[in-house]
Structures are given as C-alpha cells and as structure tokens.
Amino acid sequence: MALTDIKVRSAKPQEKEYTLVDGDGMFLLIHPNGSKYWRFRFRFGGKQHLMAFGVYPETSLADARQKREEARKLVAAGIDPREHKRAVKEELAKEAITFESVAREWHATNKKWSEEHSRRVLKSLEDNLFPAIGKRSIDSFSTRDLLVPIKVVEATGRLEVASRLQQRTNAIMRYAVQSGLIDYNPAQEMAGAVASSNRVHRPALELKRLPELLHRIDSYTGRPLTRLAVELTLLIFIRSSELRFARWSEIDFERAMWTIPAEREAIEGVKHSQRGSKMRTPHLVPLSRQALAILKEVNKLSGDRDFVFVGDHNPRKPMSENTVNKALRVMGYDTKVEVCGHGFRTMACSSLIESGLWSRDAVERQMSHMERNSVRAAYIHKAEHLDERKLMLQWWADFLDFNRNSYTTPFDFAKRANMDKRGKDVYA
C-alpha cells in the first residue's frame, strides 16, 4: 500500500535499517539512527539503478512523489534521470557565479588598499554596476553588455567615474579568466569606448605675482591660525589632508623634520582622520627655519591639542578642508581660476625645477609623487635624497622671503646664491 504522511512521520528506527515502500520504485529507507532517506529504484539501459530523492522531513512525501514522476517521465523518454539531475545541478551552480559574486571576491583579494579606498571602490560598484549586471552569470557577457552601465555613468558627465568603472570591470573580468571561470575577457575590448576626462589642473599663480601673494598673506586680518596655515602650506606644499589631520607627535623640532605617516590613528567622530600620506608610505618633510618659526607660533595656539591646526568652532576637531581656500578668497583671489591651496604645490615645483639647482628625483620625492616608470621605480624607491631635500626646502623659503618686495626669477635667485659675498655656494 502507498505511504501516508502519518506512516512516514511515525516510522521508528529499528536495530537494522529497513524500508517502507510507496510504489513505482520509490521507498523510504530508515536507518538505525532514525534518519529517513527517499530512494528510487529504476531500470535504464538494461540495468537496475538507485537514485536519491532527499532526506525526510526536508523532502516531504509529496515532494518525493513529484520527483519520482519526473524521473519516470525521463526514463520513458530515454533519459537517465541521474545524468539529468547532475546537468541541472551544474547549470544552477554555473548561474550562481554572478558578476557581483566575482566582483566581491576580486575586491576582497586587494589587500594593499587602505580601508577608505576599499570602501569607495566597493560603493562605486554597488551604486553603478551591480544593479544593472550584478545578477548575471559571469560567462554571459559580451563587450557591449559590460559597457551599458558604464555608458550610463558617462552620459551624466561623470567621466572620471566612468573611466574608473571601465578599469575595474576589466580587472574583475581578468580575475574571472585567471580563476578559470571564463576563457576570454570581453572587457579588454572596451579600450577607447569611454571618453577620457581631461584632468583639471589646480589653479596656480604666475610666479611673478609672488610679491603680491606674500603681501596679501601678511596683511590677512582673519584668524591667526588660518594665516599661519596658509603660510605653512606655501612653505612646505603638502596636500590639504596631510596638513589638516597633522598631529603634534609627527613633528620633531630638534631634527627639523615632519614625518607624515602612511596612516594616522583614527579619532572618533572625525571623518577621514586616519588619512596620512597620499602615497600610503611615510613622507618626510624637512622644515626650514621659517617653517619651524611658524610651527612654534602655532604651538602656542594649539599645542595642548592632538591636531596641529584645530577647528574654528571645535578644538577637538581639525580645521575645515576649505579653510585655506576660503582665506585666499578673502584675500581677493578666485580659487577656481587664479590660485588655490593645492596650486602652491605647482608654484613650488616649477620654481625648484627652474632654479636648476635640484635634481628632478629630489623634487619628485619631496612632492610625494609616485614614479610611473615601474622599472625605474624599482631602482629609486628607497632613495630619499634627504640631504638635498633639506637644502631645497630652505632654498624655497629663502626664495619666498627674497620675493616679498619685488620679483626675482628662480634662476636669477639661484645665481645670486652661487655668487654670495663669501664666494661659496649656499645651497650646495
């Protein structure tokens, strides 16, 4: 007789395993430990075979019967139900390997990223790619399929974001090839399909306007700490976040050296306070006599705080990221077209190069730029050029002082240094 739900549920284990037959080849196998397994016996290709339908109660009597009927139809059609089950399982597993799952795995393998950069990369994928193509199987894409969501971003004018999405899509699909999930990377054919964003260079004053800039800084009547921040930014030309999140513990007055760490200790409630050197490696900033004097003034104002440059309204937080640019606007400058705080880096770099005194490697190292030539980088990545950089930062500070009243070119000032009345090179 056919089984019932009550009979299946109430079946007790015995000393040896036994079966309860439902009919048409299906039976319930009951183990001595109480486990109950659905089995199906059938003939195919002239031989007797056994097939598993699942475990009770996860697979109910009704479920098992449905599987039996499907299996019997396959046998009648000349198809081995075991092979069919295996093929379906493989297809489902294949479909489960989606673009999103591969992308998240690729993202997790990038251990060298900072926590903040890793977060930004994942959010970019979640916002722009996963909603459109995340659920699709990784092996189902053509080049055009991958381009569709990127082109949507490009159409909004966010060219930099679109360019990065293109790069990351290519990296994800390359990872899929390397992982044996696909044989060919269709994303590599996207090269040139997305409009490149023309990088906007930060505005910087012509060097001949240095006397004007220095006079406006000296005449600034706003918050003293703000004026000192602008002066120091000009003297040591570090990036905004490197200055804003600076701690007093990083500055060695005895050695006249500021060491910007690769990453700073995060302060609760202060967004991005963990940011250190942009290049993710410690960055040394030699301090000229003028820079040391400014820092000593700053120390009188905020020396009892963690941050060197504390905020206007809350001394437990750093100054705003707009502080330097806002001060420049108060001084009468258009920070979009004339000069901004980041533009001080351009002014310093061009002056140092034009002087003819300093090696390009030393200048690049002080600017904290990454060497783009990978072969050359392998040879120079440990070269600090520190002695030269100490002289260089002092030269820049002296050059600024010399230009307070009238402009002298970097090259002419370098010649003056070489021809001082003592007859020796001050910066050699």
Stockholm file with secondary structure:
# STOCKHOLM 1.0

chainA/1-428         MALTDIKVRSAKPQEKEYTLVDGDGMFLLIHPNGSKYWRFRFRFGGKQHLMAFGVYPETSLADARQKREEARKLVAAGIDPREHKRAVKEELAKEAITFESVAREWHATNKKWSEEHSRRVLKSLEDNLFPAIGKRSIDSFSTRDLLVPIKVVEATGRLEVASRLQQRTNAIMRYAVQSGLIDYNPAQEMAGAVASSNRVHRPALELKRLPELLHRIDSYTGRPLTRLAVELTLLIFIRSSELRFARWSEIDFERAMWTIPAEREAIEGVKHSQRGSKMRTPHLVPLSRQALAILKEVNKLSGDRDFVFVGDHNPRKPMSENTVNKALRVMGYDTKVEVCGHGFRTMACSSLIESGLWSRDAVERQMSHMERNSVRAAYIHKAEHLDERKLMLQWWADFLDFNRNSYTTPFDFAKRANMDKRGKDVYA
#=GR chainA/1-428 SS CCCCHHHHHHCCCCSSCEEEEEETTEEEEECTTSCEEEEEEEEETTEEEEEEEEEETTSCHHHHHHHHHHHHHHHHTTCCHHHHHHHHHHHHHHHHSBHHHHHHHHHHHCTTSCHHHHHHHHHHHHHHTHHHHTTSBTTSCCHHHHHHHHHHHHHTTCHHHHHHHHHHHHHHHHHHHHTTSCSCCGGGGGTTCSCCCCCCCCCCCCGGGHHHHHHHHHTCCSCHHHHHHHHHHHHHCCCHHHHHTCBGGGEETTTTEEEECSBCCCCTTCTTTTBCCTTSSCEEEECCHHHHHHHHHHHHHHTTSSBSSBCSSCTTSBCCTTHHHHHHHHTTCCTTTTCCTTHHHHHHHHHHHHHSCSCHHHHHHHHTCCCSCHHHHHHHTTCCCHHHHHHHHHHHHHHHHHTTTSCCCHHHHHHHHHTCTTSSCTTC
#=GC SS_cons         CCCCHHHHHHCCCCSSCEEEEEETTEEEEECTTSCEEEEEEEEETTEEEEEEEEEETTSCHHHHHHHHHHHHHHHHTTCCHHHHHHHHHHHHHHHHSBHHHHHHHHHHHCTTSCHHHHHHHHHHHHHHTHHHHTTSBTTSCCHHHHHHHHHHHHHTTCHHHHHHHHHHHHHHHHHHHHTTSCSCCGGGGGTTCSCCCCCCCCCCCCGGGHHHHHHHHHTCCSCHHHHHHHHHHHHHCCCHHHHHTCBGGGEETTTTEEEECSBCCCCTTCTTTTBCCTTSSCEEEECCHHHHHHHHHHHHHHTTSSBSSBCSSCTTSBCCTTHHHHHHHHTTCCTTTTCCTTHHHHHHHHHHHHHSCSCHHHHHHHHTCCCSCHHHHHHHTTCCCHHHHHHHHHHHHHHHHHTTTSCCCHHHHHHHHHTCTTSSCTTC
//
